[in-house]
Amino acid sequence: MKIAIVLGHRNNSAGTISELCTERLKMLIKADRIFDFDKVILSGGVGLFRGKNNFSEASLMYRYLKERNFDLTKLILEERSNTTKENVKYTLEIADRLKAREIVVITSISHRQRKLLNPINLFKKRLQNHTDIKLSVYSEEL
């Protein structure tokens, strides 16, 4: 099974989806045309810095994709995470249950180049004993 993981980004204080998150979703739409993912995990909880509502990042991403006629049967919401470490932990738990053999992380170049809490390094570390899973990244300059 080939899955994509889209890492969320803190919602705007008004409770709307962030511009950075919408850019990642645009990347997902392009990547899905190339890879034809079996499932897509949208990762992001309400977060540590709550705005005026309690919408999770994942639920706002779902709404965005629904408005753009993305195939909703592919989507799985991971709404427990509040940090990048938790994004990785909880999405990989879902990927394990799905018996994923290929994981494509959809994130921005700036996110994957972070020195602290670099999401790609966190994924690699957690997958180091899973040689049967191929990990790759899809990014574009934003």
Phi, psi and omega per residue, in radians:
M1 nan 2.332 3.138
K2 -1.828 2.123 -3.128
I3 -2.179 2.683 3.003
A4 -1.919 2.561 3.037
I5 -2.149 2.140 3.093
V6 -1.861 2.083 3.134
L7 -1.478 2.275 -3.109
G8 -1.291 -3.107 3.087
H9 -2.577 2.529 -3.081
R10 -0.806 2.295 3.102
N11 -1.119 2.736 3.029
N12 -1.141 2.746 -3.088
S13 -1.068 -0.414 3.106
A14 -1.405 -0.021 3.132
G15 1.520 0.315 3.123
T16 -1.817 2.849 -3.116
I17 -1.202 2.476 -3.116
S18 -1.327 2.736 3.111
E19 -1.104 -0.676 3.121
L20 -1.098 -0.682 3.118
C21 -1.162 -0.715 3.117
T22 -1.129 -0.599 3.086
E23 -1.124 -0.683 3.098
R24 -1.137 -0.633 3.120
L25 -1.220 -0.601 3.043
K26 -1.106 -0.685 3.070
M27 -1.095 -0.718 3.111
L28 -1.022 -0.822 -3.115
I29 -1.020 -0.753 3.090
K30 -1.146 -0.799 -3.093
A31 -1.125 -0.620 -3.133
D32 -1.143 -0.550 3.071
R33 -1.157 -0.523 -3.140
I34 -1.471 -0.860 -2.980
F35 -1.658 -0.363 -3.078
D36 0.847 1.177 -3.089
F37 -1.074 2.538 3.025
D38 -1.308 -0.745 3.128
K39 -2.470 2.720 3.105
V40 -2.281 2.153 3.083
I41 -1.717 2.105 3.061
L42 -1.675 2.029 -2.968
S43 -1.953 2.139 3.043
G44 2.788 2.160 3.109
G45 -1.542 -2.784 3.130
V46 -1.217 -0.508 3.061
G47 1.599 2.921 -3.117
L48 -1.395 -0.390 -3.092
F49 -1.962 1.327 -3.063
R50 -1.198 2.487 3.058
G51 -1.605 -2.420 -3.084
K52 -1.463 -0.056 -3.132
N53 -2.486 -3.122 -3.130
N54 -2.038 0.616 3.077
F55 -1.306 2.343 3.067
S56 -1.322 2.733 3.050
E57 -1.034 -0.732 -3.117
A58 -1.078 -0.707 -3.123
S59 -1.192 -0.613 3.090
L60 -1.239 -0.605 3.062
M61 -1.139 -0.732 3.104
Y62 -1.010 -0.835 -3.139
R63 -1.043 -0.765 3.122
Y64 -1.026 -0.828 -3.126
L65 -1.184 -0.638 3.101
K66 -1.066 -0.746 3.136
E67 -1.132 -0.321 -3.136
R68 -1.884 0.303 3.059
N69 1.038 0.541 3.041
F70 -1.193 2.634 -3.136
D71 -1.172 1.775 -3.054
L72 -1.196 -0.330 3.134
T73 -1.207 -0.291 3.114
K74 -1.435 -0.314 -2.921
L75 -1.510 2.386 3.020
I76 -2.244 2.251 -3.134
L77 -1.681 2.239 3.006
E78 -1.923 1.882 -2.995
E79 -2.008 0.179 -3.114
R80 -1.542 -0.445 -2.977
S81 -1.295 2.495 3.059
N82 -2.133 -0.125 -3.107
T83 -2.425 2.934 3.098
T84 -1.103 -0.717 3.104
K85 -1.021 -0.735 3.121
E86 -1.208 -0.629 3.040
N87 -0.918 -0.866 -3.096
V88 -1.131 -0.854 -3.101
K89 -1.019 -0.920 -3.028
Y90 -1.283 -0.610 3.110
T91 -1.208 -0.627 3.118
L92 -1.242 -0.498 3.023
E93 -1.105 -0.741 3.113
I94 -1.169 -0.778 3.135
A95 -1.032 -0.668 3.112
D96 -1.121 -0.776 3.116
R97 -1.098 -0.561 3.124
L98 -1.394 -0.151 -3.076
K99 1.051 0.759 3.141
A100 -1.093 2.426 3.076
R101 -1.987 -0.262 3.078
E102 -2.453 2.235 3.138
I103 -2.148 2.223 3.071
V104 -2.024 2.039 3.128
V105 -1.553 2.174 3.127
I106 -1.768 1.985 3.114
T107 -2.736 2.963 -3.118
S108 -1.365 2.733 3.120
I109 -1.048 -0.743 -3.133
S110 -1.085 -0.621 3.130
H111 -1.193 -0.751 -3.093
R112 -1.343 -0.199 3.114
Q113 -1.754 0.066 3.119
R114 -1.023 2.503 3.082
K115 -1.395 -0.806 3.123
L116 -1.648 2.411 3.125
L117 0.910 0.789 3.093
N118 -1.158 2.060 -3.042
P119 -1.076 -0.631 -3.109
I120 -1.196 -0.733 3.076
N121 -1.098 -0.650 3.104
L122 -1.135 -0.739 3.089
F123 -1.096 -0.804 -3.132
K124 -1.042 -0.748 -3.127
K125 -1.090 -0.787 -3.119
R126 -1.241 -0.404 -3.119
L127 -1.748 0.096 -3.036
Q128 -1.027 -0.458 3.119
N129 -1.715 0.131 -3.132
H130 -1.958 1.297 -3.095
T131 -1.219 -0.191 3.131
D132 -1.493 -0.036 -3.128
I133 -1.962 2.185 3.090
K134 -1.567 2.203 3.123
L135 -1.933 2.267 3.035
S136 -2.465 2.995 -3.082
V137 -2.224 2.445 3.015
Y138 -2.085 2.076 3.130
S139 -2.447 2.734 3.026
E140 -2.408 2.731 3.050
E141 -1.210 2.253 -3.119
L142 -1.738 nan nan
